[in-house]
């Protein structure tokens, strides 16, 4: 499993969380969980997520989080 999926499964601890497309909309990721995701991504992936990028669309799925991290890593 990729690092984003692993982080997500550690934080959410729900069956199939990494495959869901409604993490924020479905209530699996709340504000505290998003902050935990950001801290883990910073620590384990070396990517800083700026405040303007902390929007539900960027955290609603593992795919969206992965795309965000990849985009920010390239900048």
MDTraj code that builds the backbone (N, CA, C; nanometers):
import mdtraj as md
import numpy as np

residues = "UNK UNK UNK UNK UNK UNK UNK UNK UNK UNK UNK UNK UNK UNK UNK UNK UNK UNK UNK UNK UNK UNK UNK UNK UNK UNK UNK UNK UNK UNK UNK UNK UNK UNK UNK UNK UNK UNK UNK UNK UNK UNK UNK UNK UNK UNK UNK UNK UNK UNK UNK UNK UNK UNK UNK UNK UNK UNK UNK UNK UNK UNK UNK UNK UNK UNK UNK UNK UNK UNK UNK UNK UNK UNK UNK".split()
xyz = np.array([
    [0.0850, -0.1191, 0.0000],
    [0.0000, 0.0000, 0.0000],
    [0.0889, 0.1245, 0.0000],
    [0.0442, 0.2263, -0.0673],
    [0.1236, 0.3487, -0.0718],
    [0.1178, 0.4227, 0.0620],
    [0.2068, 0.5176, 0.0794],
    [0.2193, 0.5906, 0.2065],
    [0.0927, 0.6684, 0.2424],
    [0.0285, 0.7328, 0.1455],
    [-0.0936, 0.8090, 0.1737],
    [-0.2033, 0.7150, 0.2240],
    [-0.2208, 0.6023, 0.1583],
    [-0.3196, 0.5040, 0.2019],
    [-0.2901, 0.4526, 0.3408],
    [-0.1626, 0.4285, 0.3703],
    [-0.1232, 0.3806, 0.5024],
    [-0.1544, 0.4852, 0.6103],
    [-0.1197, 0.6103, 0.5833],
    [-0.1485, 0.7183, 0.6783],
    [-0.2995, 0.7292, 0.7000],
    [-0.3731, 0.7263, 0.5920],
    [-0.5187, 0.7375, 0.6000],
    [-0.5782, 0.6246, 0.6840],
    [-0.5344, 0.5030, 0.6609],
    [-0.5863, 0.3902, 0.7379],
    [-0.5498, 0.3990, 0.8853],
    [-0.4319, 0.4534, 0.9169],
    [-0.3924, 0.4715, 1.0566],
    [-0.4805, 0.5744, 1.1273],
    [-0.5137, 0.6802, 1.0571],
    [-0.5892, 0.7894, 1.1190],
    [-0.7384, 0.7606, 1.1237],
    [-0.7929, 0.7117, 1.0146],
    [-0.9377, 0.6893, 1.0078],
    [-0.9779, 0.5593, 1.0761],
    [-0.8984, 0.4568, 1.0603],
    [-0.9250, 0.3256, 1.1203],
    [-1.0640, 0.2726, 1.0859],
    [-1.1011, 0.2865, 0.9601],
    [-1.2289, 0.2339, 0.9111],
    [-1.2004, 0.1428, 0.7927],
    [-1.2693, 0.0343, 0.7867],
    [-1.2520, -0.0618, 0.6774],
    [-1.2704, 0.0066, 0.5420],
    [-1.1722, -0.0076, 0.4547],
    [-1.1818, 0.0462, 0.3197],
    [-1.1718, 0.1970, 0.3081],
    [-1.1178, 0.2631, 0.4090],
    [-1.1097, 0.4101, 0.4061],
    [-1.0321, 0.4606, 0.2850],
    [-0.9252, 0.3920, 0.2498],
    [-0.8413, 0.4382, 0.1385],
    [-0.9132, 0.4299, 0.0041],
    [-1.0209, 0.3544, -0.0034],
    [-1.0965, 0.3413, -0.1283],
    [-1.2174, 0.4340, -0.1342],
    [-1.2506, 0.4970, -0.0241],
    [-1.3695, 0.5828, -0.0192],
    [-1.3465, 0.7125, -0.0948],
    [-1.4547, 0.7680, -0.1483],
    [-1.4512, 0.8943, -0.2218],
    [-1.5230, 1.0059, -0.1451],
    [-1.5654, 0.9757, -0.0222],
    [-1.6431, 1.0718, 0.0568],
    [-1.5902, 1.0834, 0.1994],
    [-1.4593, 1.0892, 0.2135],
    [-1.4001, 1.0906, 0.3475],
    [-1.4466, 1.2104, 0.4302],
    [-1.4473, 1.3275, 0.3711],
    [-1.4930, 1.4476, 0.4418],
    [-1.6456, 1.4537, 0.4390],
    [-1.7018, 1.4397, 0.3200],
    [-1.8475, 1.4485, 0.3051],
    [-1.9201, 1.3422, 0.3868],
    [-1.8592, 1.2243, 0.4011],
    [-1.9205, 1.1153, 0.4766],
    [-1.8887, 1.1186, 0.6248],
    [-1.8085, 1.2150, 0.6677],
    [-1.7791, 1.2319, 0.8096],
    [-1.6656, 1.1453, 0.8635],
    [-1.5944, 1.0732, 0.7776],
    [-1.4825, 0.9923, 0.8259],
    [-1.3621, 1.0783, 0.8617],
    [-1.3406, 1.1860, 0.7877],
    [-1.2330, 1.2801, 0.8187],
    [-1.2939, 1.4094, 0.8708],
    [-1.2743, 1.4343, 0.9998],
    [-1.3184, 1.5611, 1.0569],
    [-1.1973, 1.6542, 1.0653],
    [-1.2146, 1.7707, 1.1227],
    [-1.1054, 1.8679, 1.1257],
    [-0.9839, 1.8158, 1.2016],
    [-1.0050, 1.7444, 1.3106],
    [-0.8926, 1.6888, 1.3862],
    [-0.8183, 1.5842, 1.3034],
    [-0.8914, 1.4997, 1.2331],
    [-0.8301, 1.3969, 1.1494],
    [-0.7523, 1.4602, 1.0340],
    [-0.8043, 1.5682, 0.9778],
    [-0.7330, 1.6369, 0.8701],
    [-0.6019, 1.6954, 0.9220],
    [-0.6041, 1.7541, 1.0395],
    [-0.4816, 1.8074, 1.0996],
    [-0.3821, 1.6935, 1.1231],
    [-0.4304, 1.5799, 1.1686],
    [-0.3437, 1.4636, 1.1886],
    [-0.2858, 1.4159, 1.0560],
    [-0.3670, 1.4155, 0.9514],
    [-0.3185, 1.3775, 0.8177],
    [-0.2086, 1.4727, 0.7724],
    [-0.2305, 1.6011, 0.7895],
    [-0.1330, 1.7018, 0.7468],
    [-0.0006, 1.6822, 0.8208],
    [-0.0072, 1.6579, 0.9518],
    [0.1146, 1.6362, 1.0305],
    [0.1879, 1.5104, 0.9837],
    [0.1144, 1.4031, 0.9604],
    [0.1763, 1.2775, 0.9157],
    [0.2362, 1.2917, 0.7767],
    [0.1675, 1.3606, 0.6879],
    [0.2195, 1.3821, 0.5525],
    [0.3475, 1.4649, 0.5583],
    [0.3478, 1.5669, 0.6404],
    [0.4668, 1.6505, 0.6549],
    [0.5841, 1.5682, 0.7070],
    [0.5587, 1.4884, 0.8085],
    [0.6643, 1.4086, 0.8706],
    [0.7135, 1.2953, 0.7802],
    [0.6211, 1.2217, 0.7219],
    [0.6582, 1.1007, 0.6488],
    [0.6840, 1.1217, 0.4994],
    [0.6249, 1.2265, 0.4436],
    [0.6433, 1.2516, 0.3000],
    [0.7274, 1.3754, 0.2732],
    [0.7513, 1.4558, 0.3766],
    [0.8328, 1.5752, 0.3607],
    [0.7649, 1.6851, 0.2801],
    [0.6313, 1.6872, 0.2816],
    [0.5556, 1.7867, 0.2055],
    [0.4771, 1.8742, 0.3029],
    [0.4950, 2.0050, 0.2907],
    [0.4200, 2.1002, 0.3728],
    [0.2927, 2.1388, 0.2980],
    [0.1786, 2.1286, 0.3657],
    [0.0510, 2.1654, 0.3045],
    [0.0117, 2.3032, 0.3562],
    [0.0103, 2.4040, 0.2681],
    [-0.0236, 2.5395, 0.3116],
    [-0.1727, 2.5513, 0.3470],
    [-0.2058, 2.6458, 0.4333],
    [-0.3442, 2.6630, 0.4770],
    [-0.4457, 2.6768, 0.3637],
    [-0.4099, 2.7440, 0.2559],
    [-0.5043, 2.7627, 0.1455],
    [-0.5410, 2.6315, 0.0760],
    [-0.4605, 2.5280, 0.0947],
    [-0.4866, 2.3980, 0.0337],
    [-0.5721, 2.3072, 0.1227],
    [-0.6015, 2.3532, 0.2434],
    [-0.6787, 2.2713, 0.3374],
    [-0.8275, 2.2975, 0.3137],
    [-0.8770, 2.2329, 0.2094],
    [-1.0172, 2.2426, 0.1703],
    [-1.0717, 2.1006, 0.1541],
    [-1.2016, 2.0801, 0.1747],
    [-1.2585, 1.9448, 0.1681],
    [-1.2257, 1.8685, 0.0405],
    [-1.2246, 1.9358, -0.0740],
    [-1.1984, 1.8674, -0.2004],
    [-1.0623, 1.7981, -0.2014],
    [-0.9647, 1.8542, -0.1315],
    [-0.8306, 1.7966, -0.1302],
    [-0.8164, 1.6784, -0.0346],
    [-0.9183, 1.6537, 0.0475],
    [-0.9103, 1.5478, 0.1480],
    [-1.0275, 1.4505, 0.1419],
    [-1.1063, 1.4544, 0.0363],
    [-1.2262, 1.3713, 0.0282],
    [-1.1966, 1.2272, -0.0136],
    [-1.0752, 1.2016, -0.0639],
    [-1.0372, 1.0652, -0.1024],
    [-0.8855, 1.0525, -0.0977],
    [-0.8393, 0.9285, -0.0910],
    [-0.6947, 0.9045, -0.0947],
    [-0.6375, 0.9557, -0.2262],
    [-0.7133, 0.9390, -0.3330],
    [-0.6698, 0.9862, -0.4654],
    [-0.6492, 1.1379, -0.4641],
    [-0.7419, 1.2127, -0.4033],
    [-0.7309, 1.3585, -0.3957],
    [-0.6129, 1.3998, -0.3080],
    [-0.5930, 1.3311, -0.1972],
    [-0.4814, 1.3620, -0.1074],
    [-0.3494, 1.3342, -0.1788],
    [-0.3416, 1.2216, -0.2464],
    [-0.2218, 1.1832, -0.3216],
    [-0.1897, 1.2876, -0.4286],
    [-0.2915, 1.3324, -0.5016],
    [-0.2717, 1.4336, -0.6055],
    [-0.2207, 1.5643, -0.5442],
    [-0.2756, 1.6021, -0.4305],
    [-0.2318, 1.7229, -0.3607],
    [-0.0850, 1.7113, -0.3226],
    [-0.0485, 1.6002, -0.2613],
    [0.0896, 1.5798, -0.2163],
    [0.1853, 1.5799, -0.3352],
    [0.1498, 1.5116, -0.4415],
    [0.2359, 1.5086, -0.5608],
    [0.2531, 1.6476, -0.6206],
    [0.1421, 1.7223, -0.6290],
    [0.1487, 1.8583, -0.6841],
    [0.2377, 1.9486, -0.5990],
    [0.2212, 1.9400, -0.4663],
    [0.3005, 2.0251, -0.3774],
    [0.4471, 1.9829, -0.3753],
    [0.4729, 1.8552, -0.3924],
    [0.6117, 1.8067, -0.3947],
    [0.6858, 1.8589, -0.5164],
    [0.6142, 1.8830, -0.6243],
    [0.6750, 1.9334, -0.7475],
    [0.7048, 2.0827, -0.7418],
    [0.6339, 2.1542, -0.6554],
    [0.6521, 2.3008, -0.6468],
    [0.7798, 2.3393, -0.5774],
])
top = md.Topology()
chain = top.add_chain()
for i, resn in enumerate(residues, 1):
    res = top.add_residue(resn, chain, resSeq=i)
    for name in ("N", "CA", "C"):
        top.add_atom(name, md.element.get_by_symbol(name[0]), res)
traj = md.Trajectory(xyz[None], top)
